[in-house]
Amino acid sequence: MSYDAALDTALKRLHDEGRYRTFIDIERRKDHFPHATWTRPDGSQKDITVWCGNDYLGMGQHPAVLAAMHEALEATGAGSGGTRNISGTTVYHKRLEAELADLHGKEAALVFTSAYIANDATLSTLRLIFPGLIIYSDALNHASMIEGVRRGGGEKRIFRHNDVAHLRALMAADDPAAPKLIAFESIYSMDGDFGPIAAICDVADEFGALTYIDEVHAVGMYGPRGAGVAERDRQMHRIDLINGTLAKAYGVFGGYIAASAKMVDAIRSYAPGFIFTTSLPPAVAAGAAASVRFLKTSEGQKLRDAQQLHARVLKLRLKGMGLPIIDHGSHIVPVHVGDPIHCKMLSDMLLDTFGIYVQPINFPTVPRGTERLRFTPSPVHDSAQIEALVKAMDTLWRHCALNRAEVSA
């Protein structure tokens, strides 16, 4: 076999389908987010505005976060020194987990190196703890949840996206005595729609199932203290396991679960993805704890309110031009394109001509034919930047003769 030829074929297929991904060389500027510097392939530089970052509230630049990281760096050095079981547990990790448990009203929390790993490790480990567990998973769950369910083996049921009646029918058909868990998300980031938390919890109560919610795109963003949509909807006490990230609204790095002390202890003791992974650097844990702590406050609520306002304004402006917006009322602003080549072309033109950075979202992240640009307004995007984005989108949509019929939510 010619391995080089196989590699060429695989890469050519991506190019032919218009979904080959390139890394854009961007340098963020301290105290100047969402401004950044783009270094072109020829080495020249251009000032740009970032419109697709997951640092939703700009906390990656916040003075409280940076001060905490500097303090921990000076106190402990760069790395953690090992896994949590060997030498990688510090006071900074314990403080972070205490902040997260308090945030979600749970007895305990456990920090992982990413929310992907937290989902994968936890969901794949639960079947070791609950033999015969049947997992009911929403059809649009994140890849990390799908992988965790798959790797755990055992029985699984996929219910149609947000279809509680289908979920109930699947559960009713299974052995009443079998242990069960429902895995779903609070916000599905590609369309920006919400999971029906209360209705799913009602079904879980009916069938004696555990509930597992991914709040990755909601923590820091919703609820009076930023604990997520479950907090906003007053359903947090009904959720058995909560997954979240420290790398989006909190602006740092890492992921976690929050649950009962016994549940966390069991995951900590059995999950290979936790046991065999070096822990977060103390400086990262310190910065994350400071961010979580800040966003619990009224000042954090001001950032959430400003972000929601900017998202509503951008949606209204783009809708006013007839662009096909997918709007479910969340902070995420997807614009439907429907073709991978056009999507990449629009992204490239926005960057090169207008200094607006937004990455194309193509298959396999979204189904073929639903390719889109996904904008994430923040509190620090100002009215002039919103105006510039709206005008650029109008110009390019006209230039490319794309459909202006609105996509229904």
ROTIDO-656439 format. One record per residue: residue number from 1; x negated, y, z of N, C-alpha, C in turn. Coordinates in steps of 0.1 Angstrom, whole numbers. Atoms other than C-alpha are relative to their C-alpha. Layout:
N
> n n_c1 n_c2 n_c3 ca_c1 ca_c2 ca_c3 c_c1 c_c2 c_c3
> NUM X Y Z X Y Z X Y Z
...
//
This chain:
409
> n n_c1 n_c2 n_c3 ca_c1 ca_c2 ca_c3 c_c1 c_c2 c_c3
> 1 -8 -12 0 0 0 0 -9 12 0
> 2 7 -13 0 -12 35 -8 7 9 11
> 3 -6 -8 -11 -6 54 25 1 15 -5
> 4 0 -14 4 -15 88 9 12 2 -10
> 5 -11 -1 10 11 81 -19 13 1 8
> 6 -13 0 -8 38 73 7 2 14 7
> 7 -1 -14 -7 30 106 26 4 10 -11
> 8 -4 -9 10 32 125 -7 14 -1 -4
> 9 -14 2 4 65 110 -15 10 5 11
> 10 -9 -4 -11 80 117 19 0 16 1
> 11 1 -15 0 68 154 18 7 6 -12
> 12 -6 -5 12 79 158 -18 16 0 2
> 13 -14 1 -2 114 147 -8 6 12 8
> 14 -5 -12 -8 117 174 18 -1 13 -9
> 15 1 -12 9 105 200 -7 11 0 -10
> 16 -10 1 10 129 188 -34 14 3 6
> 17 -13 -2 -7 158 189 -9 1 14 6
> 18 0 -14 -5 149 225 1 0 1 15
> 19 0 -1 -15 144 216 38 -14 -3 6
> 20 14 0 -5 106 215 41 -2 12 9
> 21 1 -10 -10 98 235 72 -14 5 1
> 22 14 -6 -2 69 259 76 0 8 13
> 23 2 -8 -12 55 275 107 -3 14 -3
> 24 2 -14 2 57 312 108 -10 6 11
> 25 10 -4 -10 26 328 125 5 13 6
> 26 -5 -11 -6 42 352 149 -6 2 14
> 27 5 -4 -13 27 371 179 9 9 7
> 28 -9 -9 -7 51 384 204 -8 10 8
> 29 7 -11 -7 42 417 221 6 2 14
> 30 -4 -2 -13 43 420 258 7 14 2
> 31 -8 -12 -3 69 447 269 6 5 -13
> 32 -5 -5 13 80 450 232 10 -9 -6
> 33 -10 9 5 104 421 227 13 7 -3
> 34 1 11 10 122 416 202 -10 3 -11
> 35 10 -2 11 94 432 182 -11 -10 1
> 36 11 9 1 66 410 171 -8 3 -13
> 37 8 -2 12 38 408 145 -1 -13 -7
> 38 1 12 9 39 384 116 -13 1 -8
> 39 12 1 8 6 373 101 3 -8 -13
> 40 -3 7 13 12 364 64 -11 -10 -3
> 41 10 10 4 -6 335 48 -13 6 -6
> 42 12 -6 5 -30 360 31 -7 8 11
> 43 7 -7 -11 -40 374 65 5 14 4
> 44 -6 -13 -3 -21 407 63 11 -1 10
> 45 -9 0 -11 2 417 91 12 9 -3
> 46 -12 -8 1 38 430 93 7 0 13
> 47 -8 -1 -12 59 443 122 14 -5 -4
> 48 -13 6 2 91 423 125 8 1 12
> 49 -9 1 -11 121 419 147 5 -14 1
> 50 -4 14 -2 129 384 161 15 0 3
> 51 -14 2 -2 165 374 157 5 -14 2
> 52 -4 14 -1 164 337 162 -7 -6 13
> 53 6 6 -12 146 333 196 10 -5 10
> 54 -8 5 -10 160 313 224 -2 7 14
> 55 2 -8 -12 147 337 250 11 10 0
> 56 -12 -7 2 182 349 251 1 14 7
> 57 -1 -12 -8 178 376 278 -13 8 1
> 58 13 -7 0 142 386 272 -8 -2 13
> 59 6 2 -13 132 371 306 -15 -5 -2
> 60 14 3 3 99 359 290 -9 12 1
> 61 8 -12 -1 88 395 293 3 7 13
> 62 -5 -8 -12 104 404 327 -12 1 10
> 63 11 -2 -9 80 419 352 0 -10 12
> 64 -1 9 -12 93 397 381 -6 -14 -4
> 65 5 13 5 85 366 360 -15 0 -2
> 66 14 -1 3 51 377 349 -8 2 13
> 67 7 -2 -12 41 388 384 -1 -13 8
> 68 0 13 -6 51 354 398 -10 -9 -6
> 69 10 9 7 30 336 372 -14 4 2
> 70 13 -4 -4 0 358 378 -4 -4 14
> 71 3 3 -14 2 352 415 -4 -15 1
> 72 2 14 0 4 314 410 -13 -4 -7
> 73 12 3 8 -24 314 384 -12 3 8
> 74 11 -4 -8 -47 333 407 -2 -10 12
> 75 0 8 -12 -38 310 436 -4 -14 -2
> 76 2 14 2 -40 276 420 -8 -4 -12
> 77 6 3 12 -56 278 386 10 -4 -11
> 78 -8 2 12 -43 266 352 9 -12 1
> 79 -8 12 1 -31 230 354 5 -5 14
> 80 -6 6 -12 -11 209 379 -9 -11 6
> 81 9 10 -5 -37 182 381 5 -14 -1
> 82 -5 14 1 -15 152 375 15 -1 0
> 83 -15 2 -1 19 136 377 4 4 13
> 84 -5 -4 -13 42 145 405 -3 -10 11
> 85 3 11 -10 35 111 422 -15 0 4
> 86 15 1 -4 -3 116 422 -5 13 5
> 87 5 -12 -6 -14 151 425 7 13 -6
> 88 -6 -10 7 10 172 405 12 7 6
> 89 -11 -7 -8 35 184 432 -6 11 8
> 90 5 -11 -8 29 218 446 12 7 6
> 91 -11 -8 -7 49 243 467 8 7 -11
> 92 -7 -7 11 58 260 434 10 -9 -7
> 93 -10 9 5 75 229 421 12 -2 9
> 94 -10 2 -10 94 224 453 9 13 1
> 95 -8 -12 0 105 261 453 9 1 -12
> 96 -8 0 13 117 258 417 12 -10 2
> 97 -11 9 -2 138 227 425 10 4 10
> 98 -10 -5 -10 153 243 455 8 11 -6
> 99 -8 -10 7 163 273 434 10 -6 -9
> 100 -9 7 10 179 250 408 11 -7 7
> 101 -11 7 -7 198 229 433 10 11 6
> 102 -9 -10 -5 211 261 449 8 6 -11
> 103 -7 -6 11 220 275 415 13 -8 -4
> 104 -11 9 4 242 245 407 9 -5 11
> 105 -8 5 -11 256 239 441 -2 -15 3
> 106 2 14 -1 240 204 442 -11 -2 11
> 107 9 3 -11 219 187 469 -14 0 -5
> 108 14 1 5 188 183 447 -1 3 -15
> 109 3 -2 14 172 190 414 -14 -6 -3
> 110 13 7 4 143 174 395 -5 7 -13
> 111 5 -7 11 121 193 371 -8 -9 -10
> 112 7 7 10 108 178 338 -8 9 -9
> 113 8 -9 9 84 191 311 9 6 -10
> 114 -9 -7 9 114 199 289 14 -6 2
> 115 -14 5 -1 152 195 287 2 -12 -8
> 116 -1 12 8 147 170 259 -4 -12 8
> 117 4 11 -8 127 148 282 9 -3 11
> 118 -9 2 -11 151 154 310 12 -8 -4
> 119 -11 7 6 180 142 288 -4 -14 -3
> 120 5 13 5 161 113 273 -3 -9 12
> 121 4 8 -12 146 101 306 12 -4 9
> 122 -11 3 -9 178 104 326 10 -10 -6
> 123 -11 8 6 203 89 302 -5 -14 -3
> 124 5 13 3 180 60 293 -3 -8 13
> 125 3 6 -13 173 53 330 13 -4 8
> 126 -12 3 -8 209 53 343 5 -14 -1
> 127 -5 14 1 216 18 329 -8 -9 9
> 128 7 8 -9 188 5 351 6 1 14
> 129 -6 -2 -13 206 20 381 14 -5 1
> 130 -14 5 0 241 11 371 1 -11 -11
> 131 0 11 10 240 -23 353 14 -1 -6
> 132 -13 1 7 267 -26 326 6 13 -3
> 133 -5 -13 3 271 11 323 4 2 -14
> 134 -5 -5 14 292 23 293 -1 15 -1
> 135 2 -14 1 282 57 281 9 5 -12
> 136 -9 -6 10 308 78 262 -6 13 -4
> 137 8 -11 5 290 104 241 7 8 -11
> 138 -6 -8 10 303 133 222 -7 -1 -14
> 139 6 2 13 297 130 184 -11 10 -3
> 140 9 -11 3 278 163 183 -10 2 11
> 141 10 -2 -10 256 158 213 -14 2 -6
> 142 13 -3 5 220 169 210 -8 -12 -2
> 143 9 12 4 193 146 196 -6 -6 13
> 144 6 6 -12 178 142 231 9 -9 7
> 145 -10 8 -7 210 129 245 3 -13 -8
> 146 -2 12 9 215 105 215 -11 -9 2
> 147 11 9 -2 180 92 220 0 -7 13
> 148 0 6 -13 184 87 257 11 -11 1
> 149 -11 10 0 217 68 252 -5 -13 -8
> 150 4 11 9 201 47 224 -11 -8 7
> 151 11 7 -6 169 39 243 4 -8 13
> 152 -4 7 -12 188 28 274 7 -14 -3
> 153 -7 12 4 205 0 254 14 -1 6
> 154 -13 2 -6 238 -14 265 11 6 -9
> 155 -12 -5 7 273 -3 255 1 15 -1
> 156 -3 -14 2 281 31 241 12 2 -9
> 157 -11 -4 9 311 48 226 -2 14 -4
> 158 2 -14 5 310 79 204 14 5 -2
> 159 -13 -6 2 341 101 207 -1 12 -9
> 160 -1 -12 9 351 127 181 -3 13 8
> 161 4 -12 -7 337 161 189 11 7 7
> 162 -9 -7 -8 356 177 217 15 -6 0
> 163 -13 7 2 385 152 211 3 -8 13
> 164 -3 6 -13 397 144 247 9 -12 -2
> 165 -9 11 2 425 122 234 -7 -13 -5
> 166 8 11 5 400 100 215 -8 -6 11
> 167 8 5 -12 378 98 246 8 -8 9
> 168 -9 8 -9 407 87 267 4 -13 -6
> 169 -3 12 6 417 61 242 -11 -10 0
> 170 11 9 -1 382 46 241 -2 -5 14
> 171 2 5 -14 380 45 279 11 -9 4
> 172 -11 9 -4 414 29 282 -2 -14 -6
> 173 2 13 6 403 1 259 -11 -8 7
> 174 11 8 -6 373 -9 281 4 -5 13
> 175 -2 7 -13 371 -30 312 1 11 11
> 176 -2 -10 -10 385 -9 341 -11 -1 11
> 177 10 1 -10 358 -23 364 -14 4 -4
> 178 14 -3 5 328 -14 342 -3 14 5
> 179 4 -13 -3 308 16 354 -1 9 -13
> 180 -2 -9 12 313 46 330 -7 13 2
> 181 6 -14 -1 296 79 322 4 7 -13
> 182 -3 -8 12 308 107 299 -11 11 -1
> 183 11 -9 3 279 127 283 5 10 -10
> 184 -5 -10 9 288 160 267 -8 13 3
> 185 7 -13 -1 276 197 263 10 10 4
> 186 -9 -11 -3 290 229 276 1 10 -12
> 187 1 -7 13 279 248 244 -8 -7 -10
> 188 7 7 11 271 232 212 -6 10 -9
> 189 8 -12 5 244 255 198 1 3 -14
> 190 0 -3 14 248 251 161 12 7 -5
> 191 -12 -7 3 284 262 159 4 10 11
> 192 -3 -9 -11 285 280 193 13 -3 7
> 193 -13 3 -6 316 262 205 -2 -6 13
> 194 0 4 -13 325 252 240 6 -14 2
> 195 -6 13 -4 331 217 255 11 2 9
> 196 -12 -1 -9 365 212 272 -3 -6 14
> 197 6 6 -12 349 207 306 11 -5 9
> 198 -11 4 -10 381 206 328 7 -13 -5
> 199 -7 11 6 399 182 304 -8 -13 1
> 200 9 12 -1 369 158 303 -1 -4 14
> 201 1 4 -14 366 159 340 13 -7 5
> 202 -13 6 -4 403 150 343 0 -15 -5
> 203 1 14 5 397 119 321 -10 -8 8
> 204 10 7 -9 366 110 342 7 -4 13
> 205 -6 3 -12 387 112 373 10 -12 -1
> 206 -10 10 2 414 90 358 -6 -14 -1
> 207 7 12 3 389 63 348 -12 -3 9
> 208 11 2 -10 364 66 377 -13 1 -7
> 209 13 -1 7 336 78 354 -8 11 6
> 210 10 -11 -3 305 99 361 1 10 -11
> 211 1 -10 11 301 131 342 -14 6 -1
> 212 13 -5 3 269 143 326 1 12 -10
> 213 -2 -11 9 268 178 311 -14 6 -3
> 214 11 -7 4 241 195 291 4 15 -1
> 215 -3 -14 -1 241 232 299 -12 8 -5
> 216 13 -6 5 209 240 280 2 14 -5
> 217 -3 -13 6 224 269 260 8 9 9
> 218 -9 -8 -8 245 282 289 -6 4 13
> 219 6 -4 -13 223 283 320 -7 14 -1
> 220 5 -14 0 213 319 328 10 9 -7
> 221 -8 -8 10 240 330 303 15 2 5
> 222 -14 0 -3 274 322 319 1 -2 15
> 223 -2 1 -14 289 323 354 -5 12 8
> 224 4 -12 -8 285 349 381 -15 -1 5
> 225 15 1 -3 250 335 390 -8 -6 -11
> 226 7 5 11 241 322 356 -1 -15 0
> 227 1 15 0 247 285 364 6 -7 -12
> 228 -5 6 12 265 279 331 15 1 -1
> 229 -14 0 3 299 274 317 8 -7 10
> 230 -7 7 -11 309 249 344 2 9 12
> 231 -2 -9 -10 303 276 369 11 11 -3
> 232 -10 -10 4 323 302 349 14 -6 1
> 233 -14 6 0 352 277 346 3 -6 13
> 234 -2 5 -14 349 267 383 2 -15 -1
> 235 -1 14 2 343 231 373 -13 -7 5
> 236 13 5 -3 307 227 386 0 -12 10
> 237 -1 10 -10 317 206 416 5 -13 -5
> 238 -5 13 6 333 180 393 -10 -6 -9
> 239 10 6 8 301 174 374 -10 -7 8
> 240 10 8 -8 278 146 387 -14 3 -4
> 241 14 -3 4 247 154 366 0 12 -9
> 242 1 -11 9 238 187 351 -14 1 -5
> 243 13 -1 6 210 191 326 -2 15 -5
> 244 2 -14 5 194 225 319 -14 2 -4
> 245 13 -3 4 164 242 305 -5 13 7
> 246 7 -12 -5 139 268 317 -6 8 -11
> 247 7 -6 11 128 277 282 9 8 -9
> 248 -9 -9 8 158 296 268 3 13 8
> 249 -4 -13 -7 177 322 289 -10 3 11
> 250 9 -3 -11 151 318 317 -14 4 -5
> 251 12 -6 7 123 326 292 -13 -6 4
> 252 13 6 -4 96 302 305 -1 -14 -7
> 253 3 13 6 92 264 300 5 -11 9
> 254 -3 11 -8 105 231 312 15 -3 0
> 255 -14 4 -1 138 213 319 2 -7 13
> 256 -3 5 -13 156 198 348 14 -7 0
> 257 -14 4 -4 186 179 362 3 4 14
> 258 -4 -2 -13 206 187 392 12 -9 3
> 259 -10 10 -4 228 162 411 -1 -2 15
> 260 1 4 -14 232 145 445 -14 -4 3
> 261 14 4 -4 201 138 465 -3 -15 -4
> 262 2 14 3 206 100 460 -2 -2 -15
> 263 2 1 15 210 104 422 -13 5 -4
> 264 14 -5 3 179 126 419 -11 -9 4
> 265 11 9 -6 159 102 441 -1 -12 -9
> 266 0 12 8 169 73 419 -6 3 -14
> 267 6 -4 13 160 91 386 -15 2 2
> 268 15 -3 -3 127 103 401 -7 -13 2
> 269 7 12 -3 119 67 411 -1 -10 -11
> 270 -1 9 10 129 49 380 -4 5 -14
> 271 1 -6 14 125 72 349 -15 0 -4
> 272 14 -1 5 92 65 330 -3 14 -5
> 273 2 -13 6 96 99 313 -3 11 11
> 274 4 -8 -12 92 115 348 -13 -5 6
> 275 11 6 -8 68 91 365 -13 2 -7
> 276 13 1 7 41 90 337 -3 13 -7
> 277 3 -13 7 41 127 327 -6 10 10
> 278 5 -10 -8 19 154 341 10 11 2
> 279 -10 -9 -4 39 180 359 -3 14 -6
> 280 2 -14 5 44 217 348 -11 6 8
> 281 10 -8 -7 15 240 356 7 8 11
> 282 -7 -8 -11 22 258 389 4 14 -4
> 283 -4 -14 4 22 292 372 13 0 -8
> 284 -13 1 7 50 280 349 11 -2 9
> 285 -11 2 -10 70 267 378 3 12 8
> 286 -2 -12 -8 65 299 397 8 10 -8
> 287 -7 -9 9 76 320 367 15 -4 -2
> 288 -14 5 1 107 298 362 8 3 12
> 289 -8 -3 -12 117 301 398 3 14 2
> 290 -3 -14 -1 114 338 397 11 4 -10
> 291 -10 -4 9 135 340 366 14 -5 4
> 292 -12 5 -5 162 317 380 6 9 12
> 293 -3 -8 -11 162 338 412 6 13 -4
> 294 -4 -13 4 165 371 394 14 -1 -7
> 295 -13 1 7 194 359 371 12 -4 8
> 296 -11 3 -9 214 349 401 6 13 5
> 297 -4 -13 -6 217 386 410 9 9 -9
> 298 -9 -9 8 239 415 399 -8 6 -12
> 299 9 -5 11 209 427 378 0 -10 -12
> 300 -2 10 10 211 394 360 13 0 -7
> 301 -14 -2 6 248 399 354 0 11 -10
> 302 1 -11 10 240 432 337 -6 -4 -13
> 303 6 5 13 218 414 312 9 -9 -7
> 304 -9 9 6 244 388 306 11 8 -7
> 305 -10 -9 5 270 415 300 -5 7 -13
> 306 5 -7 12 248 434 276 -2 -10 -12
> 307 2 10 10 239 402 257 14 -3 -7
> 308 -13 3 6 276 393 252 6 11 -8
> 309 -5 -11 7 284 428 241 -7 1 -14
> 310 7 -1 13 257 428 214 4 -12 -9
> 311 -4 11 8 268 393 202 14 4 -6
> 312 -13 -3 5 304 406 199 -1 11 -11
> 313 1 -10 10 293 437 180 -6 -5 -13
> 314 6 6 12 271 417 156 11 -8 -8
> 315 -11 8 6 300 393 149 10 9 -7
> 316 -10 -9 6 324 421 142 -5 7 -12
> 317 6 -7 12 301 439 119 -2 -9 -12
> 318 2 10 11 292 408 99 14 -5 -6
> 319 -14 4 4 329 397 98 6 11 -9
> 320 -6 -11 7 338 432 86 -5 1 -15
> 321 5 1 14 317 426 55 4 -13 -7
> 322 -5 12 6 334 393 49 -10 -12 0
> 323 9 11 0 304 372 57 6 -12 8
> 324 -7 12 -6 313 336 67 -6 -4 14
> 325 4 2 -14 308 337 105 7 -12 6
> 326 -6 11 -8 314 307 127 1 6 14
> 327 -1 -7 -13 328 323 159 9 -8 9
> 328 -8 7 -10 339 303 189 -1 8 13
> 329 0 -9 -12 334 332 214 -13 -1 9
> 330 12 1 -8 299 322 226 -10 11 -4
> 331 10 -10 3 267 343 224 -8 -4 -12
> 332 7 4 12 255 324 193 7 4 -12
> 333 -6 -6 12 261 339 159 -5 -7 -13
> 334 4 8 12 259 313 131 7 6 -13
> 335 -6 -4 12 264 325 95 -2 -11 -10
> 336 -1 12 9 274 297 71 -6 4 -14
> 337 6 -1 13 253 294 39 4 -12 -9
> 338 -5 12 6 260 258 29 -9 -6 -11
> 339 10 5 10 229 252 7 -14 2 6
> 340 13 -1 -6 194 244 20 -9 10 -7
> 341 9 -8 8 176 262 -8 4 15 1
> 342 -4 -14 -2 197 294 -5 -3 4 14
> 343 3 -3 -14 193 292 33 -14 4 2
> 344 15 -3 -2 155 291 31 -3 13 -8
> 345 3 -12 8 155 318 4 5 13 7
> 346 -5 -12 -8 176 342 25 -9 3 12
> 347 9 -1 -11 154 335 55 -14 7 -5
> 348 13 -6 5 122 343 34 2 15 -4
> 349 -2 -14 5 137 375 19 3 9 12
> 350 -2 -9 -12 149 388 53 -13 3 7
> 351 13 -2 -7 114 383 67 -9 9 -9
> 352 9 -7 9 94 396 37 4 14 -3
> 353 -5 -13 5 116 425 26 4 9 11
> 354 -6 -8 -11 133 436 58 -6 -1 14
> 355 7 2 -13 110 424 86 10 -5 10
> 356 -10 6 -9 139 404 101 -3 -15 0
> 357 4 14 -1 129 369 114 12 -8 5
> 358 -10 10 -4 156 342 114 -3 -12 -8
> 359 4 13 7 148 306 106 13 -7 -5
> 360 -11 8 6 171 285 83 2 -12 9
> 361 -4 12 -8 190 257 101 5 -10 -11
> 362 -3 10 11 191 227 77 1 -14 6
> 363 -1 14 -4 197 190 79 -14 -5 4
> 364 -10 7 -8 191 170 101 6 7 12
> 365 -6 -7 -12 198 197 127 15 2 -2
> 366 -15 -1 3 232 203 110 3 -9 -12
> 367 -4 9 11 251 181 85 -3 7 -13
> 368 2 -6 13 243 186 48 13 8 -4
> 369 -11 -8 4 265 213 33 4 10 10
> 370 -4 -9 -10 267 232 65 -12 9 5
> 371 12 -8 -3 233 249 64 4 15 4
> 372 -4 -14 -5 233 283 82 -12 7 5
> 373 9 -9 -8 213 312 96 7 2 13
> 374 -6 0 -13 217 313 133 -7 12 8
> 375 5 -12 -6 213 347 150 3 -1 15
> 376 -2 0 -15 208 351 188 -4 14 5
> 377 2 -13 -6 213 387 199 -4 0 14
> 378 4 -1 -14 197 397 232 4 14 5
> 379 -3 -13 -6 202 426 256 -10 11 -5
> 380 10 -10 4 171 443 242 0 2 -15
> 381 -2 -4 13 182 443 206 9 13 0
> 382 -8 -12 -1 194 479 201 9 2 -12
> 383 -10 -2 11 221 494 179 -7 2 -13
> 384 7 -2 12 195 505 153 -4 -13 -6
> 385 4 13 5 182 469 150 12 -8 -5
> 386 -13 6 5 218 456 147 4 5 -13
> 387 -4 -6 12 225 481 120 -9 -4 -12
> 388 10 4 10 193 472 101 3 -15 -5
> 389 -3 14 3 203 435 103 13 -1 -9
> 390 -13 0 7 239 441 91 -2 5 -15
> 391 2 -5 13 227 462 61 -8 -10 -8
> 392 8 10 8 201 436 51 8 -12 -4
> 393 -9 11 4 226 408 52 10 4 -11
> 394 -9 -5 11 250 428 31 -7 1 -13
> 395 8 -2 13 223 436 5 -3 -14 -5
> 396 4 13 5 211 400 3 12 -9 -5
> 397 -12 7 4 246 385 2 5 4 -14
> 398 -4 -6 13 254 408 -27 -10 -5 -11
> 399 10 3 9 221 401 -44 0 -15 -4
> 400 0 15 3 225 363 -42 14 -5 -4
> 401 -14 4 4 262 364 -51 6 -11 8
> 402 -5 10 -9 271 343 -21 15 2 4
> 403 -14 0 -3 307 335 -10 2 9 13
> 404 -3 -8 -12 322 361 14 13 -4 6
> 405 -12 5 -6 352 340 23 -4 -4 14
> 406 4 2 -14 352 338 61 2 -15 4
> 407 -1 13 -5 346 304 77 9 0 13
> 408 -8 0 -12 373 296 103 -7 -6 11
> 409 6 5 -12 363 290 138 7 -13 4
//
